[in-house]
Amino acid sequence: MNRKELVMQYRVTRQLKGHRPTVIYLKKNIGKIYVEGTADFIMSLGKEELFFQRLSTFKKRLLPQKDFELSLARIKSYHLRDINPFTKCLTFYTAESFFIEIYYYVKLADGIETEVNIDRILKTLEEQGVKEIQL
């Protein structure tokens, strides 16, 4: 099942939180927001938070006990960079110098919605005063 079908399946069954759902993956890092291992998530935008709904490794089922949220008020800036021709990393920074790195695929047939939804999420954040930084 590709990412587009996966999101549509959970959208139809009304299991998704928020708007603009996109399939991403997170890796453990020192940013202190996400400290688990590498995992797939569906990220979506709520009124005052970003929702991260964990997907199981093989069957891609939702694991609600491992979901978490990130308050939009905590996000102060972001940085977008290319990892390779098919992967980008979006990093959100907080005022406390914490960060979260969000990885997603681009330029793939089932990834168009991912790119569009992440662009829309970033535009919403920019309207709320979140600035892009260049490193």
N, C-alpha and C positions, 0 to 999 in steps of 0.2 A: 504494500500500500504506500503510495507516495504522500508527500506532506500535504498537498492540496486535499486529497481524499480524506486524510486523517483529520484535518481541521473541520472539513465538512461533516464528517461522521459525528464529531462531538458537538458541532454547532446544531445539527438537526436534532440530536437527543437532548439539547439544552444543558449540557454539562460544562460549557465554557463560561468563565467569568469574564466580564468586561467586553471591550470592542477591539477590533483590529488584531485578531489572533494571528500569531506567527510561530512557526516551529523553530526553536533555537537550541543551542546546547551550551552548557556552562561547564567550566573546568574549575577545579579547586585552585584558589590563588590566595595571596596574602592580603587581599582587599577587605577582609573581615565582614563582607555581606553574605557571600556564599562560600562555605568552607567544606562542603561535601566533595565527593569525587565527581568525575565527568558524568554528565547525564543530559538527556533530552528533556526539554520543557516546551509547553505552549505558553508564550508570553502574550499578555493582552493588557489593554489600557482600561483602567477604571476611572471614576471621577476624581479620586484623590490618591490612586496608587497604581502601580504596575503589578499585575498578577503573574505568578510563575506557577504553572500547574505541571507537576512532574509526570513524565511518561515512563512506563516500564521499559526495560532494555530491549526485550525481544518482541513482545506482543504489542507494544505501544499502548498499553492500557493506562488510564489515569490512576495515579497513586495519591489520593487526597491527603494522606497523612504526611506526605513530604512536600506539600505545596508551601509557598511563602509569598509575602507581599513586600513591595518596596514603596514607601510613601513618596509621592511626587514632590512634596515639600522638601524632602531631604536631598534631592538631586539638584546640584548647583551648576554642573557643567558636564560636557560629554566630549569624547574624541572618537572619530571613526577612522579606521585604517584597514588597508588591504593586507591580508595574511598571504594569500596566493591568488591566482586568477579566479578561483571559484569560492573563496572564503573571505568574509570580512569580520572584523571585530569591532563591536561598539562598546565603549567603556563609559560608564556613568560614574561621576565623582560626587562625593558628598562634602559638606562643609567640614566634617570631622576628618577629612582626608581618607575616608574609606572609599572603596571602588568595587565595581562588579564588571567583569568582562563577559560580553554576550557575543557568541559566535554564531554566524549563520551563513548559509550557502547562497551564492548569487549566480546568475547567468545559466541557470538550469531550467528546464521546461516546467517543473513543478514548483519553482522558486519565485515566480513573478509576484505572487501575492505576498510573499515574505518581504521582498524589497519594497513594494508599495506600502504595506502596512507599517514597516519600520520607518519609512519616510514620513508617513502621516503621524506616527507617534512622536517623531522628532519635531515636526512642525507644531504639534500641540505643546510640547515641552518648551519650545522656543517662544511661543506665545505667552507662556507663564514665566519667562525670564531666564530660562536655562540657556547658557551660551556654549557654543562649540569652541573648543580650544585646539590649537595647533601645537604639536610637540615637535 
